[in-house]
Amino acid sequence: MKKQNFYVATANLLNFANPARTYYENAPEYDQASYQRKLKGLSQLLAQTHADILAVQEVWDSDALEALAVSLGFEKQQVIIPQASNRPNDPITHGLGAQGTPAVGLISRFGCLSTNSLIDIKPQAVIDIPDLGLYRQFNRPPLLVRYDVHGQPITVLTAHLKSKRAYHLRDDNGQLLEDIDDPNIRVRAKLRSLCMRAAEAASIRMVLIEHMKHTREPVILLGDMNDVTDSVTTQLMAETGEVNYDKGMRDVALFDAARIQTRYGWMKDVAYTHIHQGVPEVIDQLFVSEEFLADSKYALAEVERVDYFNDHLKWDYEDRVTDHGIVRAKINLL
């Protein structure tokens, strides 16, 4: 019997918004021509992935994402992005799309069994951010969707964690309240960002434990984690290393798909998804649960290979439709 396979990918779309709408006050709106260039460029990049499940970040409008989905051969109703809805009667956005910060979304050819936006940080993960107070809600709510993949239910969570960029204090009008040239202030501002990212990572971890502990249903975590695979915050979500000391941790650990791929090795030296201050790094992650480990007695699938689409990061900045590479995994159901 032939094995069934599917492709899953993640892509940061770099402020993808409808034309003639303001998303950041200091950013130019897309006119019709620039919007069409962005849509066409993203479509050309993403078409190469042949993704059956596509996680996206930095989207401001569901209309724009639906147009991209259609260009890739999906149907509009296969787009899920509740925090950026353009439907006039939407109770969250009132049709205005994302406000203040962009949203994450999922597109899939597979049937959706359930969907949930994670708004609140888990109480056990709430942190008192320096000078800001308790961090109780996600800045960009992660999206949790359960799909029927060729008859196998799979839970997919996509996230876009707080960046490492310094978080400076501002007033209600957006004016700075502190000296950004003071090196000690910069340290404190970066500490705020780290605390936010840590709280988000810990909360995601707690949600995923609920879905993995003592279950045999596969889980995929993917998105823009804004730090490298072995960073403290990324491993806070995955806890891969704990398996080295306690094999029982396999039940609730997550594994970097690139490191467990059955064809591992042939792409590892060219893996990067972002260039930060001139240094290439992998900050767009794709993790899977124990059910994807080929050597597990509970294996229901295997990661055959992981690919990085990043040639466009070598182009001049003004020619790029996104400043992130795309990560894609080919997964075979057993």
Legacy VTK file of the C-alpha trace (Angstrom):
# vtk DataFile Version 3.0
C-alpha trace
ASCII
DATASET POLYDATA
POINTS 334 float
0.000 0.000 0.000
1.434 3.381 -1.024
2.303 5.722 1.835
0.387 8.992 1.905
2.407 12.134 2.307
1.864 15.853 2.695
3.893 19.050 2.817
3.754 21.548 5.693
5.475 24.932 5.563
5.834 28.207 7.432
6.432 31.687 6.008
6.644 35.197 7.440
4.996 37.414 4.782
6.486 40.766 5.947
3.495 43.023 6.566
1.111 41.625 3.966
-1.891 43.966 3.909
-4.713 45.162 1.690
-3.936 48.079 -0.634
-4.714 51.616 0.569
-4.836 50.762 4.256
-2.584 52.017 7.041
-1.035 49.219 9.102
1.798 51.121 10.811
1.692 54.908 11.057
5.294 55.180 9.895
4.958 52.687 7.009
3.728 53.578 3.508
0.446 52.045 2.390
0.464 49.643 -0.551
-0.915 51.219 -3.678
-2.574 48.883 -6.157
0.643 48.334 -8.137
2.838 47.576 -5.095
0.149 45.290 -3.652
-0.023 43.307 -6.889
3.788 43.012 -6.965
3.752 41.760 -3.380
0.939 39.281 -4.087
2.612 37.972 -7.243
6.025 37.700 -5.585
4.717 35.826 -2.554
2.721 33.521 -4.814
5.798 32.683 -6.881
7.861 31.960 -3.773
5.239 29.862 -1.998
4.169 27.921 -5.076
7.552 26.170 -4.944
6.702 24.619 -1.586
3.564 22.758 -2.783
2.375 23.112 0.815
-0.771 21.289 1.904
-0.641 23.095 5.253
0.829 26.591 5.191
1.396 28.650 8.345
1.854 32.389 7.820
2.882 35.328 9.988
2.760 39.126 9.594
-0.603 39.306 7.830
-2.863 42.324 8.373
-5.910 41.431 6.269
-7.803 38.221 5.574
-8.739 39.529 2.105
-5.069 39.731 1.140
-4.358 36.246 2.509
-7.384 34.792 0.732
-6.173 36.308 -2.542
-2.783 34.679 -1.983
-4.405 31.351 -1.115
-6.483 31.375 -4.303
-3.360 32.136 -6.346
-1.786 29.017 -4.814
-4.735 26.794 -5.687
-6.555 26.867 -2.345
-10.121 28.038 -1.739
-10.958 31.115 0.313
-12.711 29.074 2.977
-9.477 27.130 3.582
-7.930 30.269 5.120
-8.092 30.661 8.915
-6.913 33.995 10.340
-9.390 35.203 12.987
-7.280 38.123 14.228
-7.153 39.777 10.772
-10.703 39.308 9.495
-12.152 41.732 6.959
-15.708 40.493 7.425
-17.838 43.520 8.433
-19.724 41.714 11.211
-16.646 40.091 12.740
-16.813 40.432 16.558
-13.021 40.617 16.959
-11.893 42.963 14.179
-15.195 44.519 12.990
-13.878 43.992 9.487
-10.866 46.264 9.929
-8.257 43.506 9.822
-5.463 43.270 12.375
-4.852 46.380 14.464
-1.598 47.458 16.078
0.288 44.297 15.168
-0.088 41.703 12.376
-1.657 38.273 12.812
-0.796 34.629 12.206
-2.870 32.345 10.010
-3.187 28.873 8.517
-4.162 27.665 5.059
-4.793 23.979 4.417
-6.268 21.597 1.890
-7.350 19.328 4.739
-10.619 19.489 6.618
-10.629 21.579 9.791
-11.859 19.741 12.899
-11.491 22.640 15.355
-9.808 26.029 15.670
-8.763 28.225 18.577
-6.923 31.539 18.953
-4.776 31.640 22.079
-5.471 35.072 23.546
-4.512 34.759 27.204
-1.148 33.786 28.629
-1.517 30.785 30.943
-1.647 32.022 34.570
1.437 29.960 35.492
3.394 31.687 32.695
2.446 35.293 33.483
5.535 37.496 34.045
5.889 40.951 35.605
7.602 42.864 32.784
10.018 45.579 33.991
8.225 48.966 34.058
5.144 47.513 32.309
3.453 45.169 34.771
1.955 41.709 34.330
2.048 40.309 30.789
-1.315 38.543 30.570
-2.102 38.360 26.837
-0.221 37.377 23.705
0.867 40.309 21.583
0.102 38.198 18.496
-2.267 35.368 19.483
-1.053 31.950 18.291
-3.480 29.860 16.253
-4.282 26.250 17.145
-6.072 24.176 14.492
-6.845 20.456 14.389
-6.932 18.965 10.882
-8.052 15.664 9.392
-4.962 14.709 7.366
-5.782 11.694 5.193
-7.917 10.359 8.055
-5.326 11.116 10.752
-6.168 13.984 13.140
-3.144 16.284 13.548
-2.963 19.368 15.774
-1.086 22.338 14.291
-0.041 25.403 16.288
1.508 28.422 14.588
3.028 31.340 16.474
4.961 34.566 16.010
6.798 35.278 19.243
7.998 38.671 20.479
11.127 39.800 18.639
14.521 40.467 20.237
14.141 44.134 19.287
14.360 46.421 22.315
10.950 47.321 23.737
11.114 50.984 24.734
8.477 52.752 26.811
6.165 55.109 24.900
3.192 57.287 25.772
-0.328 56.866 24.369
0.690 58.857 21.277
3.657 56.623 20.559
6.267 59.141 21.735
9.369 57.729 23.418
9.562 58.098 27.201
13.193 57.063 27.610
16.618 57.722 26.111
17.228 55.014 23.496
20.891 56.069 23.254
21.548 55.189 26.890
23.201 51.708 26.821
21.714 50.799 30.201
18.237 51.708 28.973
18.794 49.543 25.885
19.661 46.583 28.100
16.476 47.071 30.112
14.414 47.438 26.922
15.821 44.177 25.547
15.106 42.517 28.878
11.451 43.471 28.475
11.366 41.781 25.058
13.030 38.656 26.407
10.546 38.439 29.283
7.621 38.789 26.859
8.981 36.106 24.545
9.640 33.802 27.500
6.096 34.201 28.826
4.662 33.477 25.380
6.898 30.428 24.931
6.017 29.049 28.359
2.294 29.517 27.751
2.504 27.772 24.367
4.390 24.948 26.049
1.619 24.478 28.607
-1.041 24.420 25.900
0.907 21.827 23.916
1.413 19.608 26.967
-2.379 19.436 27.276
-2.530 18.102 23.699
0.420 15.691 23.946
0.451 14.183 27.432
-0.747 10.570 27.404
-2.136 10.928 23.882
-1.021 9.498 20.576
-2.276 12.316 18.367
0.496 14.046 16.388
1.324 17.712 17.007
3.163 20.210 14.791
4.492 23.536 16.101
5.745 26.003 13.514
6.200 29.693 12.900
8.493 32.660 13.476
9.948 32.061 16.942
12.350 35.019 16.717
15.253 33.009 18.103
17.350 30.024 17.058
16.481 26.366 17.620
18.651 25.864 20.703
17.782 29.177 22.371
16.307 29.163 25.854
12.918 30.447 24.678
12.594 28.029 21.754
13.607 25.086 23.933
11.167 26.298 26.572
8.486 25.291 24.063
10.163 22.103 22.860
12.136 20.661 25.823
13.915 18.362 23.379
17.018 18.064 25.545
15.082 16.593 28.454
14.691 13.381 26.456
18.429 12.713 26.901
17.866 12.272 30.634
14.334 10.926 30.730
13.007 8.849 27.825
9.517 9.256 29.265
9.738 12.905 28.233
9.272 11.822 24.616
5.542 11.883 25.266
5.518 15.667 25.721
8.719 16.803 23.973
8.913 18.366 20.531
11.634 17.647 17.996
13.232 19.897 15.397
12.013 18.405 12.105
15.339 19.197 10.403
17.252 17.093 12.929
15.034 14.021 12.740
14.473 13.931 8.978
15.256 10.513 7.576
17.403 12.140 4.872
19.181 14.358 7.426
22.527 15.793 6.410
22.190 16.823 2.802
20.821 20.323 3.520
22.117 21.157 6.994
25.019 23.354 5.893
22.826 25.805 3.958
20.017 26.196 6.491
19.022 29.754 7.365
15.769 31.666 7.246
16.759 35.196 8.261
19.791 37.463 8.181
20.090 39.427 11.412
22.755 42.141 11.457
24.583 40.338 8.664
24.484 36.903 10.321
22.343 34.104 8.785
20.255 32.175 11.301
17.257 29.853 11.541
14.508 31.608 13.506
11.565 30.129 11.582
11.008 26.778 13.210
9.170 23.538 12.522
8.839 21.117 15.434
6.983 17.806 15.627
5.860 15.448 18.388
7.040 11.907 19.119
4.551 10.414 16.660
6.811 11.699 13.833
9.955 9.951 15.108
10.807 7.095 12.776
12.320 5.038 15.649
9.399 5.490 18.035
7.105 2.579 18.822
4.301 5.142 18.606
5.324 6.433 15.161
2.385 7.365 12.952
4.427 9.390 10.460
8.000 10.310 9.556
9.699 13.499 8.417
11.304 12.498 5.133
13.073 15.805 4.537
13.151 19.498 5.425
13.880 22.178 2.842
14.801 25.855 3.225
13.756 28.282 0.507
16.043 31.267 1.043
17.621 32.350 -2.257
15.509 35.528 -2.260
17.323 36.684 0.888
20.365 37.305 -1.324
18.466 39.862 -3.410
18.617 43.602 -2.769
16.259 44.456 0.072
13.865 46.491 -2.077
13.411 43.464 -4.374
12.392 41.081 -1.590
8.692 40.454 -0.930
9.663 38.982 2.436
12.776 39.126 4.591
12.350 35.554 5.861
13.092 32.218 4.256
10.471 29.493 4.048
10.771 26.197 5.909
9.021 23.146 4.459
8.820 19.541 5.605
7.726 16.526 3.607
5.927 14.132 5.941
4.939 10.558 5.199
2.081 8.928 7.067
2.938 5.345 8.028
LINES 1 335
334 0 1 2 3 4 5 6 7 8 9 10 11 12 13 14 15 16 17 18 19 20 21 22 23 24 25 26 27 28 29 30 31 32 33 34 35 36 37 38 39 40 41 42 43 44 45 46 47 48 49 50 51 52 53 54 55 56 57 58 59 60 61 62 63 64 65 66 67 68 69 70 71 72 73 74 75 76 77 78 79 80 81 82 83 84 85 86 87 88 89 90 91 92 93 94 95 96 97 98 99 100 101 102 103 104 105 106 107 108 109 110 111 112 113 114 115 116 117 118 119 120 121 122 123 124 125 126 127 128 129 130 131 132 133 134 135 136 137 138 139 140 141 142 143 144 145 146 147 148 149 150 151 152 153 154 155 156 157 158 159 160 161 162 163 164 165 166 167 168 169 170 171 172 173 174 175 176 177 178 179 180 181 182 183 184 185 186 187 188 189 190 191 192 193 194 195 196 197 198 199 200 201 202 203 204 205 206 207 208 209 210 211 212 213 214 215 216 217 218 219 220 221 222 223 224 225 226 227 228 229 230 231 232 233 234 235 236 237 238 239 240 241 242 243 244 245 246 247 248 249 250 251 252 253 254 255 256 257 258 259 260 261 262 263 264 265 266 267 268 269 270 271 272 273 274 275 276 277 278 279 280 281 282 283 284 285 286 287 288 289 290 291 292 293 294 295 296 297 298 299 300 301 302 303 304 305 306 307 308 309 310 311 312 313 314 315 316 317 318 319 320 321 322 323 324 325 326 327 328 329 330 331 332 333
